[in-house]
Amino acid sequence: MNIFNAQNAINTFGLAGIFTLLALETALPLVVGLPGDSLLFIAGVAASGTGSVIHIHISLVWLAIGAPLAAILGSSIGHHIGHRYGAKLFTNPNSKFFHPDRLESASKWMRKYGTAKAVFLARFIPVVRHLVNPIAGMIKMPYRKFFFWNVVSALVWTEGFIWVGYGLGEKLKGSVDKYVLPIVAVIVLVSIAPILWEGVKEWRTRRHLS
């Protein structure tokens, strides 16, 4: 069983599984690839009480309260890790998880958008959201400022996906199952599109310089 699969996590651990994955996704920079976006969407569908994707009852109230709190907690831990241990995490070029290139990519993201905007936007982009919080701590972004944007981004991200999923479940009722997987696929593609675009731009730049 793959507990990092959204459906497995919800069916096996319920709300506890949802909250744990949301916290881990932004707390630890080495945990990359967790299904945050699809997890929230599927949980929202399940909370509507329709479809057969999830086999247990999900309380919409507790989901809507707990999901942003878990995301906020995870990001705060990530900021603390970066602030406490700093760039020492990313000094080994042979490291699988803490490669210096990841530090440079996340730092470039912070420089491009500014710290506040970067913290907000990163919440919606896989891989970037794993790294931006430790980076914010490493560059000594004031915690009060970080916490504000952490809360705002967590609320928009979690509640957005939850209520879209819930609304779809309510509207489609019994036929929701056939739409869940295609929509999750679209969510994943849209989420990774900025990463792919940045990769294409960097490849073009290198090609031009060479």
N, C-alpha and C positions, 0 to 999 in steps of 0.2 A: 504494500500500500504506500502510495506517495502522499504524505501529509501536506506537501507543498502544492498539491493540486487543490484548487478552490473547492470543488465538489466534495472531495474526500475529507478535506479539513472540516468543512461544515457538517457533513453527515456523521463524522466520527466524534468531533469535539464540540459541535454547536457554537454558541457565542464565544466560549473560551478559545476555541480554535481560531475564530475570526480575529478576536482581539490580540491574541498572541502573534499571529502572522503580521498583523498591521504594525505592532510594536517592533517586531524583529526587522521588518523591512527597512525601517529608517534608523534603527538603533545601532546595528552592526554593519559596517561597511563591507564585510566579507560575505554577507548573506545577500547574494544578487540573484534576481530572477523569481522572487516571490510574486504571487498573482494578485497584487493589491487591487488593481482596477477591476479585473474580472471577479475577484472575491467579493467586492462590495456590490457589484451589479447583481451577481447571482444571489447574494444574501438578501438584497432588496426584493428580487423576484420571489424568493422563498418566503419572505415576510408577508407577502400578499396572500399567501395560502393557496396559490395556484401552481400547476405544473408538477412534474414528478422528478425533477432534477435533484431536489433536496427532499430527504425522507423524514426530516424531523421538523418540529415547529420552531420558527424563529420569531421572537417578539420584536415587532417593529420599534416599540418604545425603547427597549433596552439596546437594540441595535443602533438606533439613532443617537442614543446617549453615549454608549460605550465605544463606538467606532472612532469618533473624533478624539476622545480621551486617550485611547490606545495609540493613535497616530501622534498625538501631541507628546505623550510620554516617550515613545520611541525616538522621536526627533530630539527631544531634550537630552536623552541618554547619549545619542550620537554627537550632539554638540559638546557634551561633557567629555566624552572620549577624545574628541579632537582637541579640546582645550587642555586636557590633562596630559595627554601623551604626545600631542603635536606631530610634527613631520617625521619623527622617528619611526612611525608606522610605515612610512613609504620610502625607506632608504635602500631597500633590497631590490635590485633590478631583476633578480631571479624569482621573486615572490609571485605566486599565482594570484593572491588576493590583494596585496598591497604594493602593486607595481607602481613605480614613479610616474608612469604614463597616465595612470588613473588620477593621481594627484594633479598632474598638469592639466588634464581634461576638465576636471571639476574646477580648478582654479581659473581656467580660461572662461568657463561658464560664469563664474562669479565676477570676473573682471568685465565681461561683456555686458551683463545686465545690471550690475550693482548688487550689493548684498541682499537688500530687501526684496527686490524683484526676483533675484535668483532663487531665494528660499521659497518664494511663492510658486514660481513656474516649475521648479524642480519637482514639486509634489506630484505633478502630472506626468512625469517622464521617468520610466524605469531606468535603472542604473544610475542616472543623475541623482534621483532622490535617495539612493543608498549612500551617496558620497557627499552631498552638499552640506549636510548637517555637521559631520566631523570637520569638513573644510571650514565651515563658519566658525567652529570652535578654534581651529588652528590659527585662523587669521585674527582671532580675538574680537570677533563681532560682538558688540555689547549684548549681554544676555537679555536685557529688557527689550531691546529692539528685535533680537532673534525670536524671543518668546511671542511677541505680538504677531509677527508674520508666520510663525509656526502655528499659532492658534487659528489665524485667519485662513491659511492654506489648508489646514487639517479639516476645518469645518466645510469649506467649499468643496474640497476633494471628496471626503467621505459622504457628506449629505447629498452631494450632486449625484454620485453613482448609485447610492442607496435609493433615492427617491425616483430616479429614472427607472431603475429595476422594478421598484414597487408599482410605479404607475403603469409600466408595461404589463406587469402581471395582472393588475386590476382590469386593464382594458381588454387584454386578449383572453383572459380566463383559461379555459381548457385548451386552447390552441397555442399557449405560450411556449411549450417545449420546443416546437420546431423552429422558433425564432431565437432561442437562447444562444445556441452555439454559433450561428452566423453573427449575431450581435457581439458576442465575446470576441470572435475573430476580428471584427472591425475595431473593437476597443483596443485590442493588442496592436493592430497595425497603426492605428492613429497614435497610440502611445509611443511606439518606437520610431515613428516617422521623423521627429526632430533629430534623433540620434543618427539615423541613416542620412539625413540631409547634411548634418554637420560632417559626417564621414565623407560624403561626396564632395563637399566644398574643400575639405582638407586635402583630399586626393587630387582635385583639380589644381589646387595651389601648388602642391608638391610637383605635379606634372609640369606646370607652367615654369616653375623655378628650375627644373632640371632641363 
